[in-house]
Amino acid sequence: MLKKTPWLIFISIITVFFLLMLRITLPYFTFRYDVDFLLTKQAILHIDAWRISFYIHISTSLLVLLLGAFQFSKSLLNNKPKFHRASGKIYVFTILILSAPSGFIMAIYANGGWPAKTSFIITAILWWLFTFFALKDALNKNFKRHRANMYRSYALTLSAITLRTLVVLMPLLDLHLAAKNSYALVAWLSWIPNLLIVELLLRKRKYTTVKIVAGA
């Protein structure tokens, strides 16, 4: 039970954020254009590619946010391998076909000028690539690398949560930044720390393995 505790805490936190994100997302499916974020996009709402991408992105990102969390449970992997594979396939192909491409299109029209647009474009590309590499590694039965790339992929999935958290926190810091510059800063901070944390964790695990082998 003790071994399961960290994952249970993790999945509980993700579930809370999922429900919060669901609450934020549902009003957009009234398909009214005077709802929250859409109020800032009035000038481009007539662009079909952006509008379709927006609805695809906000719905599929919720799905992969929840499904991705279940990929890191060793208990589910060992006891429910079919569920692990099925949910993993849905996670991977949803990102590759829907979430990342729609995110890329939205990034081209992002608020915050080119600094923010560049950040979101990089995020979408890296999200697609890490997820693709995770799929490729699984097919090649390189499960150690598969797991590492799934961590990287999910770190970028979590950037949606980081972004919205920072949007709330930034005004409290009173940095005296113009709204455009503040959003650009949030755009970069929404994913870079996530990836850095994952890379540190992966390096730590690799170091621990080497240490055990050397000690043997």
C-alpha positions in Angstrom: 0.0 0.0 0.0 2.9 2.4 0.8 4.3 1.9 -2.7 0.9 2.9 -4.1 0.5 6.0 -2.0 2.6 8.5 -4.1 0.6 7.5 -7.2 -2.7 7.7 -5.4 -1.8 11.2 -4.3 -0.7 12.1 -7.8 -3.9 10.8 -9.4 -6.0 12.6 -6.8 -4.3 15.9 -7.6 -4.8 15.3 -11.4 -8.4 14.5 -10.8 -9.0 17.7 -8.9 -7.4 19.7 -11.7 -9.3 17.7 -14.3 -12.6 18.7 -12.7 -11.5 22.3 -12.4 -10.5 22.3 -16.1 -13.8 20.7 -17.0 -15.7 23.4 -15.2 -13.7 26.1 -17.1 -14.2 24.2 -20.4 -17.9 23.4 -20.3 -19.2 27.0 -20.9 -17.4 27.1 -24.2 -19.7 24.3 -25.5 -22.6 26.6 -25.4 -20.9 27.7 -28.6 -21.4 31.4 -27.7 -18.5 33.7 -28.5 -18.7 36.0 -25.5 -17.3 33.5 -23.0 -14.0 34.3 -21.1 -11.0 33.5 -23.4 -13.1 33.9 -26.6 -13.6 37.6 -25.7 -9.9 38.1 -26.5 -10.2 36.3 -29.8 -13.1 38.3 -31.5 -10.8 39.4 -34.3 -10.1 35.8 -35.5 -13.3 34.0 -34.6 -14.2 34.0 -38.3 -11.2 31.9 -39.2 -12.6 28.3 -39.4 -9.2 26.6 -38.8 -8.7 28.4 -35.6 -12.3 28.0 -34.3 -12.4 24.3 -35.1 -8.9 23.8 -33.6 -10.0 25.6 -30.4 -12.9 23.2 -29.7 -10.8 20.2 -30.6 -8.0 21.3 -28.4 -10.0 22.1 -25.3 -11.9 18.8 -25.4 -9.1 16.4 -26.3 -6.7 18.0 -23.9 -9.0 17.1 -21.0 -9.1 13.5 -22.2 -5.3 13.1 -22.4 -4.8 15.0 -19.1 -6.8 12.3 -17.3 -5.7 9.3 -19.3 -2.0 10.2 -19.2 -1.9 10.0 -15.4 -2.9 6.3 -15.5 0.1 5.5 -17.6 2.5 5.8 -14.7 0.9 3.3 -12.3 3.1 0.2 -12.0 0.2 -1.6 -10.4 -2.1 -1.0 -13.4 0.8 -1.9 -15.7 1.4 -5.2 -14.0 -2.2 -6.1 -13.1 -4.2 -4.5 -15.9 -1.8 -4.5 -18.9 -4.7 -4.4 -21.4 -6.1 -1.3 -19.8 -2.5 0.2 -19.8 -2.1 -0.5 -23.5 -5.6 0.6 -24.5 -5.5 3.9 -22.5 -2.0 4.5 -23.8 -3.0 4.1 -27.4 -5.9 6.6 -26.9 -3.5 9.0 -25.2 -0.9 8.8 -27.9 -3.1 8.9 -31.0 -5.3 11.7 -29.5 -2.2 13.9 -29.1 -0.7 13.0 -32.5 -3.8 13.4 -34.5 -5.9 16.0 -32.6 -4.4 17.7 -29.6 -0.9 18.7 -30.8 -1.9 19.7 -34.3 -4.9 21.8 -33.1 -2.5 23.3 -30.5 -0.1 24.2 -33.2 -2.8 26.0 -35.2 -3.9 27.9 -32.1 -0.3 28.8 -31.4 0.0 30.7 -34.7 -2.8 33.0 -33.5 -1.9 33.2 -29.8 -2.2 36.3 -27.7 1.0 37.9 -26.5 2.8 38.6 -29.8 5.6 36.5 -31.3 7.3 35.7 -28.0 4.2 33.9 -26.8 3.4 32.5 -30.3 6.9 31.0 -30.5 6.6 29.4 -27.1 3.3 27.8 -27.9 4.5 26.6 -31.3 7.6 25.0 -29.7 5.3 23.4 -27.1 3.0 21.9 -29.7 6.0 20.5 -31.7 7.7 19.0 -28.7 4.5 17.5 -27.4 3.9 15.8 -30.8 7.6 14.6 -31.0 7.9 13.3 -27.5 4.6 11.4 -27.9 5.7 10.0 -31.2 9.0 8.9 -29.8 7.2 7.2 -26.9 5.0 5.3 -29.4 8.0 4.3 -31.5 10.0 3.2 -28.5 7.0 1.0 -27.3 6.8 -0.6 -30.8 10.5 -1.3 -30.7 10.1 -2.7 -27.1 12.5 -0.2 -25.7 10.4 0.3 -22.6 12.9 2.3 -20.6 13.1 5.0 -23.3 9.3 4.7 -23.9 8.7 5.6 -20.2 11.1 8.5 -20.3 9.4 10.0 -23.4 6.0 9.4 -21.9 7.2 11.4 -18.9 8.3 14.2 -21.2 5.0 14.0 -23.2 2.9 14.2 -20.0 5.0 17.1 -18.7 3.8 19.1 -21.7 0.2 17.8 -21.3 0.4 19.3 -17.8 1.4 22.7 -19.2 -2.3 23.4 -19.6 -2.6 23.3 -15.8 0.6 25.3 -15.3 -0.6 28.0 -17.7 -3.9 28.5 -16.0 -2.3 28.5 -12.6 0.2 31.1 -13.6 -2.5 33.3 -15.2 -4.1 33.4 -11.7 -0.8 33.9 -9.8 1.0 36.4 -12.0 -1.2 39.4 -11.1 -0.6 38.7 -7.4 3.2 39.0 -7.9 2.8 42.6 -9.0 5.6 42.5 -11.5 4.4 45.7 -13.2 4.6 44.0 -16.6 2.3 45.0 -19.5 -0.4 42.5 -20.2 1.2 41.4 -23.4 4.6 40.8 -21.8 3.1 39.1 -18.8 1.3 36.6 -21.0 4.4 35.9 -23.0 6.3 35.2 -19.8 3.5 32.8 -18.7 3.7 31.1 -22.1 7.3 30.1 -21.5 6.9 29.3 -17.8 4.0 27.0 -18.5 6.2 24.3 -20.0 9.9 24.9 -19.4 9.9 24.2 -15.7 7.8 21.0 -16.3 10.3 19.6 -18.7 13.3 20.6 -16.4 11.7 18.8 -13.5 11.1 15.6 -15.6 14.7 15.7 -16.9 16.0 16.0 -13.3 13.9 13.0 -12.2 15.1 11.0 -15.2 18.7 11.8 -14.4 18.2 10.9 -10.8 16.7 7.5 -11.7 19.5 6.8 -14.1 22.1 7.7 -11.5 20.5 5.5 -8.9 20.5 2.5 -11.3 24.2 3.0 -12.1 25.0 3.3 -8.4 23.3 0.0 -7.6 25.0 -1.9 -10.4 28.4 -0.5 -9.5 27.8 -1.5 -5.9 26.9 -5.0 -6.9 
